[in-house]
């Protein structure tokens, strides 16, 4: 009987416990988890910023590069020279770079709203630990409908190369600059862009005929750029034009003459210009992703629109040095500005032997008419060639090598201090994209 009483008492105990539990407050329901959603409206890699309809893509790369001079003319070279012939120049360069890109996009009733940032940190041979002289905002702009505002690739630029072009770059325009632009899209791949761009990104120099110093004045007007482009299944093409103001500084402008008797006060500001036509053609019959590019440019007083690396080499039995070709010289007799006329042709072929192995061959010619003291009408010729081979063993990992060559050949080599020069460098690059 006692056992029965105990057993019968168990349900009662549970009943009492259940009644007491009913009086306790209910546990709060868990907050809904806002998982990150994939955004496929703008291609791979985008995701929705939680709680918004804005899409974000984070990408970039880490690069290690090793450059070495192979052959060089005696004396120094303009730019990032590697010269074993000069004990004051480096014979090799090690480089490490980290690059990060943030692409933010939202579709609105007025069209696409986009902001884009690309920044990098870079450390080269000779850079003290902890310093990053290569730190830069390469891109930072807003796009709203057809409007582009900020630091972006110049709308004048078109073909900017297939290969590495790490030290010696072929003669094509390749400039990131501050700008304000509007692009109107006609449809079927046609578009027209007008752009105001920072002229300081394109200035080279205005040369004093006696001292050789730069007497460029301040930037008073932005460059005016226009571009008409077509992009279709066969490839793309673009016609570009730009206007570039050229001025002397006030010290030269206000002086009547100098100790050499040169006329100064007649120097008036003027306007240079550049035009460019290029095409990039897809070659699927050679290989998936294969392309051929051809581009030509002509400029007066706007040398950097023809080539980012255009220079002339001076020298004697004691020294050799190179300087960038100026936008203009001052005529020592009249004091007037004489704009430098320059022209270039560049071409490139990019071929995939397999989806993992590719090679790019590029070449260019740059010519310029310059008036130097005692050498009127000098033609400076720059020849450039690059060969790049790239291997992708796994997705987003690239291993490659390149040869880069440049030759400067003035029409009056050996007179008025002008010298021919040449340089060949080799490099190896490893890059992990993400």
Steps between C-alpha positions, in 0.01 A plus 500: 500500500783735578664426169174571322468831684844608394438409141166671492665809650740549212241628248381742759849635550536554127165676490606742773831564325325565167265747664789688654682509163199656336537797733863566390566768229553358148855513356554777240496383139843515332566801276482414128845460348567736206725280289720657230330458164673457167440789257507372143382825337857621432693177447699263717636600839231749604289461814228708662605719790278364783181702545536684166453454128860612438745252348867487599800324351841488672794393287869569443836329483835446670802522270868414531729610216872460430662717229856494369691702242642294213664755269517878528678785332755676720360775718166535669156456349180684555232339714540192720842417359694179559852570389808292583718749312441771760611431857245753625209308344343173610565190290190323631166578664287296740139612534207401720154646450164452668193624315139521627185590301152582626217513247159613636195506271128574529237513228288815530221663304764728343728215402800338662647660814855378545800586714840342440826512696836345414794554734841338524807488720835433339855436619796505262872435529658775705182588691562516877296254706171652609485754217272462198579768243284308255182542705237650271134543423506368145124528452228668702189610316119518498281408204136606490321427178736635233696720741853409621672713765830440682832327433452263204663376182515781247222473244760582234674167565410186308759228437735499800687176440464122546826422678663605826678814369641542850796728427498588132153565366415509127381824345133512595310731732439347845410752770284501813387857572243717675211572266135592455338326204167408345442201270198474273418149381326475163442125508641215293841560657541867405584768757628858514688654796596856587745548787678776692830354626782622724767644270779443755478126428613572142758777547860420409703822485558830321875535450711813548734495195806609701472349848292199395280545808126449499308829476148351480239732649215403731202295388229750411268291284409131509557286194194453280459138383252341262468133407272311262499122554340190352508164681338194338556127462790540258691729737515875559634825358538857624573845360633742766601867503637730770592865547788590735598850619872588489630802690827646635547621856479865601875535561566436132192679376571826684870526415604697193830319439767307683877522518528306173288758318208263441159651443261402777196725514347374174416156635121455486303209637371260238298181461625160395292206382505126441295255292498119516334214315518141617336161465506169689382200297395166646665197337299195612622299202852510651397430856238587758587844637750587225514865394690731264535873563615785275512867597641827364527847654614850404558800726637854517588633842344196671777238504358274774188436293725326249718306744539482879875446451646731237855616556821622344854411613782753533863418559870571466821326599427571867130444552182368345148580612147485365205733530138475403407669174342839577165632385673812365827690466550875508651637178822677612465769231131589506412387852191324369384153605571227247285194558662158469339287229484127583340192354484131583381161374455203732381144448455188710397135473376294794477123439384212723679176419283332763258647756795501743786625275505826307750735337481867406724667240494880474696764313483871440671789324504859625633791297534864605622820335682719749702821466808480717776762523719461188283210379186633338246244377650203682297179468514282811401136442397268783456128428349269757430125511369268771441125522297358790429132577244413767410168666192440720555168682183543708219751492607852604872414522726640227869435440667683214812645346570787263767670292471876451714699255529869416720681248546874449644604163522875421535601137823691576667255736825638635425868435374763744544256785236252378581131533345171400422266788340163561406277788370144548362371829350168608254434777311222678161559665281299734149627567212364705164657410197492724 
